[in-house]
């Protein structure tokens, strides 16, 4: 009996601590961070020259912390919107599990630390790009664009496109045409990815007063622009091969997946406006996640296969 009495409070305390840690991890948007870290790592791996594994690990950690920092500040600023949307109302801030000041403090501290770590571990160019990505996401996208214009995702998408270019710069100290092409690949992918989500979550955005394109311009115009962006992705995805950074194994994967992405956009375009919420738009959103992950995975795989065969 006495053993149980002593153990129970410890168990409750451990569970509460574990839950609190999870809440702070959720502030960093771990799902978004995983994609950011992966694209940043790929940029680092395919860049010319050799990077010590320890240096590469520190650079990836800096990118992860910078992404998490921007996510925490974004959640702090948008907690009022998050409370109005079904998709986000259970996040730590609107649900009251984390205090706003704590979220802001965590975001600011991680921002400073991530940039400092990148500068010490790699070079000034990579650190400056990381700082620019954080500042762009917080001030340009979150504070300026998100609530004011339906082009918020188009312009704000640049923040999420920085990581592969940051990884490239961490390895080389500069930004080349290939590094810029990786930036453009993510930049052009972002609008159709988010607009597919916005098509079947438009009620959420309308209720929160966020001027996403489907809410402001309607489904038909949104679908038209989604198709345009997926078409633009086709030549951009081929640039690493055309510039000789990787071979045609990547090129074949990139062109095949890009055409499949266009196919999804055409399917969304052809679907009745009142039917996208439960069908083609959702499938396109899910495919868009697979698309970016697979295209970026093909880059280091191409180099690895080339080294084995060569």
N, C-alpha and C positions, 0 to 999 in steps of 0.2 A: 504493500500500500504506500509506504513512504517513498519507495523507488519511483512509483508512478507519479506521485505528487511532485517530486523533484524534476522528473523528466518532462512532464507536460509543458511547463512554462518555457523550458529551453526549446522544445519543439516548436511552440508557437512563435517564439522570438526568431528562430531560424527561418521559419516560413515567411514571416513578415519582412525580414531582411532580404530574403531571396526575391520576394515580390517587388520590393522597393528597388533592388538592383535591376530587375527586368524593366521596371518603369523608366529608369534612366537610360537603359539600353534602347528602349523603344523611342525615346526622344531623338536618338541619333539616326532614325530611319534605317534600320539594318538592311532591309530589302533593297532600298535604293543604294545604300553603301556597297552592297555586294557587287552590283553591276558597275558602279563607279570604280571600285578597287580592281575588278577584273579588267576593264578597259584600260585603266592606268597601267596595270601590270603588263598587258600586251604591248602597249606603246614602249615600255621599258625594255621588254624582251626582244622586240624586233628591230630596235635601233642599232645602228652599226657600232662596232667597238665592244669592249668587254667591261662589264660592271661587276664588281665584287658582290657575291651573294648577300653579304651582310649589309652593304650599301643599298642594294636593291630592296632588301627587306625593310630597311628604315624608310626608304622612299615610299614604298607601298603603305606602310603604317602612317606616314605623314598624309598621304592622299586619303586614307580611310578616316583619320581624325579630322581632316579638313572638311570632308563630306559630312561627317557626323555633326560637326560644329555648325555648319550651315543649316542642317536639318533641325537642330535644336532651336536655333534662333528663328527659323521659319515657323516652327510650331509655337514658339512664344508669341510671335507677332500675329499669327493666324488663329489663335485659340478661340476667338469669337466666331470665325467662320466654321471652324471644325465642329463647334458645338451644334451647328445648324444642319450638318450633313450626316446622313446615316453612315456613310463610309468612314467618317473620321471622328464621330462623337464619342467613341470609346477610347480615344487617345489619352495619354496621361494628364494633359493639361485641362481639356474640357471636362474630364471626369473627376477632376480635383485630386488626383493621386500625386501630383507634383506641383509645387508652388511656382508661379510664373517667374519670380526672381531667381529661383534655383535653375530653371531652364535657361534663362538668359545668361546667367553667370557661367554655367557649364559651356554654353556655346561660345562665349567670348574667350574664355580661358583656353578651350580646345583650339579655337582659331589661331590665337597667338602661338600656342605651343606647336601646332602642326607646321606653320610657316617657318618658325625658328628651327624645328627639327629638319625640315627639308633643306633649309639654307646650310645648316651645319653638315648634314649627311651628303648632300650632292653639290648644288651650285645655286647661284643667285637667280639664274634664269628660271629654273624650276620653281624656286620659292616664290618668285614674283608672279608666275603664272598661277600657282596655287592661291596666293593672296587675291589675285584678280578674280579667280573663280568664286571664292567665298564672298568677296565684296559684291560681285555681280549678282550672285544668287540672292543675297540678302537685300541689297539696296535697289538694284535695277528690277529684278523679277518680283521678289516678295513685297517690297514696300511700294515701289513705283507702278509696276505694270499689272500685277495680278488683279487688282480691283478696278482698273481703269480702262483696259483695252482688250478686245478679243484676240489681239496679236500677242498676248502675254506669253503664250507657249512658244511662239515662233522666236521672238527676241530673247525671252528668258531661257530658252533651250540652250543657248550658248554656254550657260553655266555648267550644265551637265555634259557638254561636249569637250570641256577642257581636259579631263583626266588622261586620255591617251596622249595628248600633246604634252601634258606635264610629265608623263612617264618618258616620252621621247627626249624631252629637254633634260630630265634627270640623268639620262645616259650620255647625252651628247653635248649639253650646254647650250644648245640652240634649237631652233624650230625649222625643219625643212619642209619641202613640198609634201613629202609623205606624212609628216606629222600634222600638217594642215589638212590633208585629205582625211585623216582619221577624225580630226575635229569636225570637218564637214559631214562625214558619214553619220556621226551621232547627232549633229545639228539638224540635218535633213530628216533623220529618222524620228526625232522627237515630236513634231507636230502630228503626223498621222498616228503615232502611238497614243498620244494623249487625247486626240480628237476622237479616236475610236472608243476610248473609255468615256469621254464626255457625251458621246451620242447615247449610250445606254445609261448614263448617270446624269442626264441633263436636268432632271427634276431636282437633284441634289444641288447643282450649281445655281439653278434658278432660285431655289429657296434661300440660298446663302447670298444671293446677289452678286455672284462672280460672273463677269461677262465673257464666259467661254463662247467660242464660235458657234456651237449649235444653239445656244440660248439667244445670241444677238443676231446672227445671220440666218439661222435655221439649218435643218439637216441637209438640204440639197446643196447649199453653198459649202458646207463643211465637207461633204463627200467629194465635191469637185476639187477642193484644195488638197484633201487627203490623196487623191489620185495624182495630182500634179507633183506633190512631194515624193511619192513613191517612184514616179517616173524619173525624177531628178536623181534619185539614189542609184539608179542602175549604172550610169557612167562613173559616178563618184566612187562607188564601191570597187571599181576596177583600177583605180589610180595606183595603189600599192604594187600591183602586178605590172602595170604599164611603165612605172618608174623603176622597176627592177628591184624593189625592196623584197619582194617575195616572188614565187613562181606561179605557174598556171594552175597548180592544184588549188591554191586559194582562189585564183581567178574564176575557175569553173564553179566552185562552191558559192562565191559571191554573186556571180551572174545568175545562177540557178535560184538562189534564195531571194535575190532582188526581184526577179521575174515572178516568183511565187507571191512576194509581197504585193506587187502590182496586181496580181490576180485577185488577191483578197480585197484590194481597194476597188477593183472593178465589180466584184461581187457586192460590196457595200453600196456602190453607186447604183447598181441595178435593183437593189432591194427597196421596197416601198418605204417611205419616210416613217410611217407609223409602225414598222415592223423590225427596225434595226436593233431596238433595245434588247431583244431576246435572241438574236441570231447572229447575223454576219458581222456586226460591229464587235460583238464580244469575241467572236472567233478571230477577227483581225487583231484585236488587242492582245490576245494570248499568243498569236503567231508573231507579233512584233517583238515580244520578249525573247522568243526562240530565235528570231532572225538576228537580233543584235548579238546575242550570246554566241550563236553558231558562226557568224561572220568573223567575229573577233577571235574565236577559238581556232578558226582555220588559218589565221596568220602565223602563230608560232608552230602549229602542226606542219604547215608548208615548209617552214625553215628546218624543222627537225627531220622531215622526210628528205629534204634536199641534202642535208648533211649525211644522212645514212646512205642514200643512193650515191651521192658524190664521193 
